[in-house]
Amino acid sequence: MNSLPFAQERDPDQSFQVGAITPIRIKKDFLVGLVVDEISGKFDQDNFLLAITATHRFKYAGRYLLAFRRIEGRTEIFENKHLAYNILEQQTYDKLRERVVQLYSQLP
């Protein structure tokens, strides 16, 4: 299917609210998205979350497939490959993971 006109015409430089999920894909009744959020009420270069989440249809709380948390400057990494591979093809998840790792590594 060709891209829809609104998708072709959209501005590639968009901003989203902290804590809101940016949808990436819908697969097997899951919404897979990218989220940037605060940590313990703080959002700065030393306190934030960058994650890929999966939210099941009719549920409101997503589960992390991959999460990078920076808490007071310390980095914590969480990954749930079992769930990721149940929702996405392994190659698709691995490419997505690589892009998020790249993004995180470029942050100050």
GROMACS elastic network, one bead per residue, 0.5 to 0.9 nm:
[ bonds ]
;  ai    aj funct       b0    kb
    1     4     6  0.85956   500
    2     5     6  0.89783   500
    3     6     6  0.83429   500
    3     7     6  0.63982   500
    3     8     6  0.65142   500
    4     7     6  0.53998   500
    4     8     6  0.64912   500
    4     9     6  0.88873   500
    5     8     6  0.51153   500
    5     9     6  0.61442   500
    5    10     6  0.85850   500
    6     9     6  0.52044   500
    6    10     6  0.60261   500
    7    10     6  0.54285   500
    7    11     6  0.88581   500
    8    11     6  0.86793   500
    9    12     6  0.88430   500
   10    13     6  0.87028   500
   10    14     6  0.87495   500
   11    14     6  0.64277   500
   16    19     6  0.86826   500
   16    20     6  0.69518   500
   16    21     6  0.84189   500
   16    22     6  0.76331   500
   17    20     6  0.56050   500
   17    21     6  0.85718   500
   17    36     6  0.85209   500
   17    37     6  0.89083   500
   18    21     6  0.84521   500
   18    35     6  0.76961   500
   18    36     6  0.57002   500
   18    37     6  0.52243   500
   18    38     6  0.72197   500
   18    43     6  0.86364   500
   19    35     6  0.63471   500
   19    36     6  0.57681   500
   19    38     6  0.70625   500
   20    34     6  0.85652   500
   20    35     6  0.61503   500
   20    36     6  0.72690   500
   20    37     6  0.76705   500
   21    32     6  0.88605   500
   21    33     6  0.56871   500
   21    34     6  0.56109   500
   21    36     6  0.76177   500
   21    53     6  0.83159   500
   22    32     6  0.86056   500
   22    33     6  0.52610   500
   22    34     6  0.51242   500
   22    35     6  0.62457   500
   22    36     6  0.89651   500
   23    26     6  0.79492   500
   23    31     6  0.67691   500
   23    32     6  0.60859   500
   23    34     6  0.64758   500
   23    35     6  0.88079   500
   24    31     6  0.75997   500
   24    32     6  0.56034   500
   24    34     6  0.68378   500
   25    30     6  0.82107   500
   25    31     6  0.60524   500
   25    32     6  0.51858   500
   25    33     6  0.68560   500
   26    29     6  0.67452   500
   26    30     6  0.55951   500
   26    32     6  0.60317   500
   26    33     6  0.87636   500
   27    30     6  0.52824   500
   27    31     6  0.66377   500
   27    32     6  0.75139   500
   27    87     6  0.64207   500
   27    88     6  0.70605   500
   28    31     6  0.85220   500
   28    56     6  0.85838   500
   28    86     6  0.88419   500
   28    87     6  0.62235   500
   28    88     6  0.83869   500
   29    55     6  0.84137   500
   29    56     6  0.58848   500
   29    57     6  0.53468   500
   29    87     6  0.87414   500
   30    54     6  0.58811   500
   30    55     6  0.52843   500
   30    57     6  0.57627   500
   30    87     6  0.73533   500
   31    53     6  0.79751   500
   31    54     6  0.55403   500
   31    55     6  0.51558   500
   31    56     6  0.64670   500
   31    57     6  0.72719   500
   31    62     6  0.86486   500
   32    52     6  0.69037   500
   32    53     6  0.55984   500
   32    55     6  0.65663   500
   32    56     6  0.89070   500
   32    62     6  0.88176   500
   32    65     6  0.89089   500
   32    87     6  0.87807   500
   33    51     6  0.81834   500
   33    52     6  0.55700   500
   33    53     6  0.53433   500
   33    54     6  0.65289   500
   33    55     6  0.82484   500
   34    50     6  0.74334   500
   34    51     6  0.57500   500
   34    53     6  0.63774   500
   34   100     6  0.88981   500
   35    49     6  0.76396   500
   35    50     6  0.58692   500
   35    51     6  0.53305   500
   35    52     6  0.64020   500
   35    53     6  0.72713   500
   36    48     6  0.70727   500
   36    49     6  0.54180   500
   36    51     6  0.65942   500
   37    43     6  0.72595   500
   37    47     6  0.89945   500
   37    48     6  0.57242   500
   37    49     6  0.50073   500
   37    50     6  0.67625   500
   37    51     6  0.85613   500
   38    41     6  0.58738   500
   38    42     6  0.53129   500
   38    44     6  0.79040   500
   38    47     6  0.65425   500
   38    49     6  0.61387   500
   39    42     6  0.52636   500
   39    43     6  0.64136   500
   39    47     6  0.54714   500
   39    48     6  0.51722   500
   39    49     6  0.66091   500
   39    69     6  0.78887   500
   39    70     6  0.79174   500
   39    71     6  0.68446   500
   40    43     6  0.84552   500
   40    47     6  0.80557   500
   40    48     6  0.88486   500
   40    71     6  0.86368   500
   41    47     6  0.88454   500
   42    46     6  0.87694   500
   42    47     6  0.59311   500
   42    48     6  0.72796   500
   43    46     6  0.77039   500
   43    47     6  0.53377   500
   43    48     6  0.54584   500
   43    49     6  0.87087   500
   44    47     6  0.52384   500
   44    48     6  0.64561   500
   45    48     6  0.69481   500
   45    70     6  0.80263   500
   45    72     6  0.89134   500
   45    73     6  0.77264   500
   45   107     6  0.81376   500
   45   108     6  0.68475   500
   46    70     6  0.57893   500
   46    71     6  0.60872   500
   46    72     6  0.51100   500
   46    74     6  0.75919   500
   46    75     6  0.89694   500
   47    69     6  0.74706   500
   47    70     6  0.50501   500
   47    72     6  0.56672   500
   47    73     6  0.66888   500
   47    74     6  0.86372   500
   48    68     6  0.83033   500
   48    69     6  0.59204   500
   48    70     6  0.53626   500
   48    71     6  0.68491   500
   49    67     6  0.69341   500
   49    68     6  0.57334   500
   49    70     6  0.63807   500
   49    71     6  0.85620   500
   50    66     6  0.84321   500
   50    67     6  0.58280   500
   50    68     6  0.51973   500
   50    69     6  0.64990   500
   50    70     6  0.86653   500
   50   100     6  0.82010   500
   50   104     6  0.75884   500
   51    64     6  0.66815   500
   51    65     6  0.74776   500
   51    66     6  0.54885   500
   51    68     6  0.60857   500
   51    69     6  0.82242   500
   51   100     6  0.80387   500
   52    63     6  0.85494   500
   52    64     6  0.60001   500
   52    65     6  0.55335   500
   52    66     6  0.52107   500
   52    67     6  0.63913   500
   52    96     6  0.87582   500
   52    97     6  0.83187   500
   52   100     6  0.81800   500
   53    62     6  0.57777   500
   53    63     6  0.53671   500
   53    65     6  0.54123   500
   53    66     6  0.70826   500
   53    67     6  0.81813   500
   54    61     6  0.87255   500
   54    62     6  0.51817   500
   54    63     6  0.53061   500
   54    64     6  0.64097   500
   54    65     6  0.67127   500
   54    83     6  0.87782   500
   54    84     6  0.82797   500
   54    87     6  0.83773   500
   55    58     6  0.84871   500
   55    59     6  0.65236   500
   55    60     6  0.69012   500
   55    61     6  0.62777   500
   55    63     6  0.63273   500
   55    64     6  0.89066   500
   56    59     6  0.54573   500
   56    60     6  0.78328   500
   56    61     6  0.81772   500
   56    62     6  0.70636   500
   56    63     6  0.87651   500
   57    60     6  0.82614   500
   59    62     6  0.76156   500
   63    80     6  0.89352   500
   63    83     6  0.89717   500
   64    67     6  0.62099   500
   64    78     6  0.77645   500
   64    79     6  0.71980   500
   64    80     6  0.69285   500
   64    83     6  0.89330   500
   64    84     6  0.89112   500
   65    78     6  0.77983   500
   65    79     6  0.55098   500
   65    81     6  0.66709   500
   65    82     6  0.86830   500
   65    83     6  0.67860   500
   65    84     6  0.56308   500
   66    77     6  0.74818   500
   66    78     6  0.56412   500
   66    80     6  0.64147   500
   66    81     6  0.81276   500
   66    84     6  0.85229   500
   66    97     6  0.74105   500
   66   100     6  0.87445   500
   67    76     6  0.79994   500
   67    77     6  0.56793   500
   67    78     6  0.50639   500
   67    79     6  0.64177   500
   68    75     6  0.67986   500
   68    76     6  0.58156   500
   68    78     6  0.66490   500
   68    79     6  0.89204   500
   68   101     6  0.86918   500
   68   104     6  0.77360   500
   69    74     6  0.79465   500
   69    75     6  0.55913   500
   69    76     6  0.50397   500
   69    77     6  0.63752   500
   69    78     6  0.83617   500
   70    73     6  0.55738   500
   70    74     6  0.52916   500
   70    76     6  0.63140   500
   70    77     6  0.88578   500
   71    74     6  0.51777   500
   71    75     6  0.64702   500
   71    76     6  0.77538   500
   72    75     6  0.85500   500
   79    82     6  0.88918   500
   79    84     6  0.86784   500
   80    83     6  0.56829   500
   80    84     6  0.62295   500
   80    85     6  0.87430   500
   81    85     6  0.58548   500
   81    86     6  0.83474   500
   81    90     6  0.89043   500
   81    93     6  0.86821   500
   82    85     6  0.54217   500
   82    86     6  0.63179   500
   82    87     6  0.89171   500
   83    86     6  0.50222   500
   83    87     6  0.63735   500
   83    88     6  0.85758   500
   84    87     6  0.53369   500
   84    88     6  0.58609   500
   84    89     6  0.81442   500
   84    90     6  0.78271   500
   84    93     6  0.66943   500
   85    88     6  0.51638   500
   85    89     6  0.58246   500
   85    90     6  0.54154   500
   85    93     6  0.70779   500
   86    89     6  0.75472   500
   86    90     6  0.86344   500
   87    93     6  0.88772   500
   88    91     6  0.81813   500
   88    92     6  0.62967   500
   88    93     6  0.59163   500
   89    92     6  0.52296   500
   89    93     6  0.62534   500
   89    94     6  0.85697   500
   90    93     6  0.52368   500
   90    94     6  0.60127   500
   90    95     6  0.86173   500
   91    94     6  0.50992   500
   91    95     6  0.62189   500
   91    96     6  0.86305   500
   92    95     6  0.53050   500
   92    96     6  0.62563   500
   92    97     6  0.85831   500
   93    96     6  0.50066   500
   93    97     6  0.59184   500
   93    98     6  0.84545   500
   94    97     6  0.50051   500
   94    98     6  0.60858   500
   94    99     6  0.86952   500
   95    98     6  0.50653   500
   95    99     6  0.63439   500
   95   100     6  0.88116   500
   96    99     6  0.51896   500
   96   100     6  0.63667   500
   96   101     6  0.86660   500
   97   100     6  0.52087   500
   97   101     6  0.61132   500
   97   102     6  0.85183   500
   98   101     6  0.51160   500
   98   102     6  0.61101   500
   98   103     6  0.86172   500
   99   102     6  0.50060   500
   99   103     6  0.61632   500
   99   104     6  0.86501   500
  100   104     6  0.60901   500
  100   105     6  0.84880   500
  101   104     6  0.51088   500
  101   105     6  0.60555   500
  101   106     6  0.86971   500
  102   105     6  0.51659   500
  102   106     6  0.64297   500
  103   106     6  0.53595   500
  103   107     6  0.68221   500
  104   107     6  0.54042   500
  104   108     6  0.87594   500
  105   108     6  0.80708   500
